[in-house]
Amino acid sequence: MAIIISEEKCTGCAVCSSACVPLALLRSVDDGRLSIAIDYSKCNLCGDCERLCPENALRITERPVATPGVATLFACQMAKCDNCGRCFAPKPLIDKFKAILKDRGPRIVATLGLCPVCKDLAIDEGL
């Protein structure tokens, strides 16, 4: 059995890795990229990751594991703050929020491009 993540559906929210009790799903950020990997030696195929994925992007398949050990399942760019340039969230997640909230006005969409620190400062300044 293998775990696969749909790159078209996954937003990089990492609910799967947060829900993984045996710590088989690993989330890491390096050089502005988010990666979600699996350590098959720790995975007990409980299915919690599949059930809890809000995007239905993760599936446990009958397919045999292509690469035993640790394998990257998903990778994406991190969004950079429009103000300070710091990486703060998976870009697909921010893009999805922007698409959902685009009709709420430019102020709401603008705040989605800010890291938490810059967002707090913008709110304090009355953005």
Secondary structure by P-SEA (a helix, b strand, c coil): cbbbbcccccccccccccccccccbbbbbcccbbbbbbcccccccccccccccccccccccccccccccccccbbbbbbcccccccccccaaaaaaaaaaaccccaaaaaaaaccaaaaaaaaaacc
